[in-house]
């Protein structure tokens, strides 16, 4: 049998060409005398075929030439881009597209494997991609070496509590010896991250008992979780403007632990954002405001607008009437911040006889102060949320306008007070009030332009 691949004779039962190693099964199946070679793909084909069984070339010219190819056709067929016959265009395109696709696949597979390996090593922390890319960039573009030398972090929250991260960089120029020097060298670029660089946090979740401190005035603020509480009083139990008793839901918020003090208010005045109190004296102290002896006492003689301005300056706001009452009595509706029974030791109330003959239960001098006491003096009178001075000492302005019938139409979620009304609400009672007036549910209406030597305020904040 004559091999079409090497034109040499092989045994009839040979399966492969001894010169080229190519398979001879196809030759055996069609018979040696019927074999020719396709000039396009050089594979064995049967004589008389119209198209090559391997590459689909049109063999019409081949058959018309008596089963022979001209020397020029054979020579040209050695060029892989040459089609010696009228091969169908769709077959050519399909063959070329298939070849291109195979090349693309062969190229992409190792690239994908390499990329996946690099990504996996980066996620595992084995391969520091940021440092590698930085070094490459510095080397290619000749950038100066950058070294992180200091990192400071301050993270705090709430009003005027800023969350900042400061990173200071120091540039170092690569050291170069004079050109031609045998010791010429370039310091390789390095990036050294500070070990104290803080990790960013997305959300701060506050819990019952959490506190924050304002960077504006130093006030400690206490977190009040979201939820329901009992607001108001039952019909006929106390004052009609507290009726009806009902359950109200409030979103979470912060409220000042004590009333705003003289010293805190003076900071706003000195900065030019607040106006001074309407009167610098208290009932028995003159001067009271501006006297260092009373810096830690609640500021008084402030009208509603002045209180509102201060809270805005401090990055906070006046609490709503509902927020104030929840912070004072807790979720279960205490009569007083500390419980349901009055005690003159738990706050600053009317226990003096210098101005009238009345004293609260416990007698004269029970609380130890003739008039205003320093803010936060009565820890035993703390509310369930540990808020201080919610009963007695000084009345406190809140945000709401006053309407004696508002509770009948008040929303059950986050009430903001009536839209109309000329007066504003005060809460908490003061040093010259009796037990009924210092209850957590008690309401007082006053002209927002008025001011008193026994009235101040505290602020709130929504996180």
Secondary structure as GFF3:
##gff-version 3
##sequence-region A 1 463
A	DSSP	alpha_helix	25	30	.	.	.	ID=ss1
A	DSSP	three_ten_helix	32	34	.	.	.	ID=ss2
A	DSSP	beta_strand	35	37	.	.	.	ID=ss3
A	DSSP	beta_strand	44	46	.	.	.	ID=ss4
A	DSSP	alpha_helix	60	64	.	.	.	ID=ss5
A	DSSP	alpha_helix	71	77	.	.	.	ID=ss6
A	DSSP	alpha_helix	89	123	.	.	.	ID=ss7
A	DSSP	alpha_helix	129	141	.	.	.	ID=ss8
A	DSSP	beta_strand	145	155	.	.	.	ID=ss9
A	DSSP	beta_strand	163	172	.	.	.	ID=ss10
A	DSSP	beta_strand	211	213	.	.	.	ID=ss11
A	DSSP	beta_strand	220	224	.	.	.	ID=ss12
A	DSSP	beta_strand	227	231	.	.	.	ID=ss13
A	DSSP	three_ten_helix	240	242	.	.	.	ID=ss14
A	DSSP	beta_strand	246	250	.	.	.	ID=ss15
A	DSSP	beta_strand	253	256	.	.	.	ID=ss16
A	DSSP	alpha_helix	262	271	.	.	.	ID=ss17
A	DSSP	three_ten_helix	292	294	.	.	.	ID=ss18
A	DSSP	alpha_helix	304	313	.	.	.	ID=ss19
A	DSSP	beta_strand	317	318	.	.	.	ID=ss20
A	DSSP	alpha_helix	321	329	.	.	.	ID=ss21
A	DSSP	three_ten_helix	344	346	.	.	.	ID=ss22
A	DSSP	three_ten_helix	379	381	.	.	.	ID=ss23
A	DSSP	beta_strand	395	401	.	.	.	ID=ss24
A	DSSP	alpha_helix	406	409	.	.	.	ID=ss25
A	DSSP	beta_strand	423	427	.	.	.	ID=ss26
A	DSSP	three_ten_helix	436	438	.	.	.	ID=ss27
A	DSSP	beta_strand	444	447	.	.	.	ID=ss28
A	DSSP	beta_strand	455	457	.	.	.	ID=ss29
A	DSSP	beta_strand	459	461	.	.	.	ID=ss30
###
